[in-house]
Amino acid sequence: MRYTILMSPSKKTVLVIEDSLYLAESLADMLNIKGYEPILAQNGRDGLRLAIEEEPNLILLDIRLPDIDGYEVFHGVRQTKWGKNAKILILTASESIENISKNIDLPKEYILFKPEWSMSDLLKKMESVLSD
């Protein structure tokens, strides 16, 4: 027997593209508790595919990924009709704001550095971005 899980139309989907399983699962747990529908990808190729297939309300994107990096994912998303206006927050531990800013066109406030942010900081930023 096959089961299909139908997402609630009122839940906003958040695609988490993060290679750290611990962090990805922690984010998914927090998102579930806060009423979001998390989708997880642990590498750039899966993340890009899921972004295009699922068209989430928000993407949380790590820059350093094991296959294609977050820059390639970002540009791949932006090349699609849906992705031109996709809401994306960058989560990174190893890139400088200057390096990120020269590689992608996002406001600096859409870039969060690990581990400098807390889950409550991230939630506030997500809510702000989703309401824009």
C-alpha positions as CSV (number, residue, x, y, z in Angstrom):
1,M,0.0,0.0,0.0
2,R,1.3,3.5,-0.9
3,Y,0.7,6.5,1.3
4,T,0.9,10.1,0.2
5,I,1.5,12.8,2.7
6,L,-0.3,16.0,1.8
7,M,1.2,19.1,3.1
8,S,-1.1,21.6,4.7
9,P,-1.7,24.5,2.3
10,S,-1.1,27.0,5.1
11,K,2.4,25.6,6.0
12,K,5.3,27.4,4.3
13,T,8.0,25.1,2.9
14,V,11.6,25.7,3.8
15,L,14.3,23.9,1.8
16,V,17.4,23.4,4.0
17,I,20.5,22.8,1.9
18,E,23.2,21.9,4.5
19,D,25.8,19.1,4.5
20,S,26.0,18.8,8.3
21,L,23.4,16.2,9.1
22,Y,23.3,17.4,12.7
23,L,22.6,21.0,11.8
24,A,20.1,20.0,9.0
25,E,18.1,17.8,11.4
26,S,18.2,20.5,14.2
27,L,16.9,23.1,11.7
28,A,14.2,20.6,10.5
29,D,13.1,20.0,14.1
30,M,12.9,23.7,14.8
31,L,11.0,24.4,11.6
32,N,8.5,21.6,12.3
33,I,7.9,23.0,15.8
34,K,7.3,26.5,14.4
35,G,4.8,25.2,11.8
36,Y,7.0,25.1,8.7
37,E,7.3,22.2,6.3
38,P,11.1,21.4,6.1
39,I,12.7,19.8,3.1
40,L,16.3,18.6,3.5
41,A,19.2,18.2,1.1
42,Q,22.7,17.4,2.1
43,N,24.4,18.4,-1.1
44,G,24.1,21.1,-3.8
45,R,22.8,18.9,-6.7
46,D,20.0,17.5,-4.6
47,G,19.3,20.9,-3.2
48,L,19.1,22.5,-6.7
49,R,16.8,19.7,-7.9
50,L,14.5,20.0,-4.9
51,A,14.4,23.7,-5.2
52,I,13.3,23.5,-8.8
53,E,10.8,20.6,-8.2
54,E,9.3,21.9,-4.9
55,E,9.5,25.7,-5.3
56,P,9.8,26.3,-1.5
57,N,8.8,29.5,0.1
58,L,12.3,29.9,1.4
59,I,15.7,28.3,0.9
60,L,18.3,28.1,3.7
61,L,21.6,27.6,1.7
62,D,25.0,26.7,2.9
63,I,27.9,27.8,0.7
64,R,30.4,25.0,1.3
65,L,28.8,21.8,0.0
66,P,30.4,18.5,-0.9
67,D,29.6,18.5,-4.7
68,I,28.5,21.8,-6.2
69,D,28.8,24.8,-3.9
70,G,26.1,27.2,-2.7
71,Y,27.1,29.7,-5.4
72,E,26.3,27.3,-8.1
73,V,23.0,26.3,-6.4
74,F,22.1,30.0,-6.0
75,H,22.8,30.8,-9.7
76,G,21.0,27.6,-10.8
77,V,17.9,28.6,-8.9
78,R,18.0,32.1,-10.3
79,Q,18.0,30.8,-13.8
80,T,14.5,29.4,-13.5
81,K,11.4,31.4,-13.9
82,W,10.3,30.6,-10.3
83,G,13.8,31.1,-8.9
84,K,14.2,34.7,-10.2
85,N,12.3,35.8,-7.1
86,A,13.0,32.9,-4.8
87,K,13.7,33.9,-1.2
88,I,17.1,32.6,-0.1
89,L,19.1,33.0,3.1
90,I,22.7,32.1,3.2
91,L,24.1,30.2,6.2
92,T,27.9,29.9,6.2
93,A,30.8,29.3,8.5
94,S,33.7,29.8,6.1
95,E,33.1,32.6,3.7
96,S,33.5,36.3,4.2
97,I,30.7,38.8,3.6
98,E,32.9,40.4,0.8
99,N,33.4,37.1,-1.0
100,I,29.7,36.2,-0.8
101,S,28.6,39.6,-1.9
102,K,30.9,39.5,-5.0
103,N,29.6,36.1,-6.0
104,I,25.8,36.5,-5.4
105,D,23.4,39.4,-5.5
106,L,21.8,39.3,-2.0
107,P,21.4,42.0,0.6
108,K,24.0,41.5,3.4
109,E,21.2,41.0,5.9
110,Y,20.3,37.8,4.0
111,I,23.7,36.3,5.1
112,L,24.1,34.6,8.5
113,F,27.4,33.3,9.8
114,K,27.6,30.0,11.7
115,P,27.8,29.8,14.7
116,E,27.1,33.5,15.4
117,W,23.3,33.2,15.1
118,S,20.9,31.4,17.3
119,M,17.7,29.6,16.3
120,S,15.7,32.6,17.4
121,D,17.8,34.9,15.3
122,L,17.3,32.7,12.3
123,L,13.5,32.5,12.9
124,K,13.3,36.3,13.1
125,K,15.3,36.7,9.9
126,M,13.1,34.0,8.1
127,E,9.9,35.8,9.1
128,S,11.3,39.1,7.9
129,V,12.4,37.6,4.5
130,L,9.1,35.7,4.1
131,S,7.0,38.9,4.7
132,D,9.0,40.9,2.1
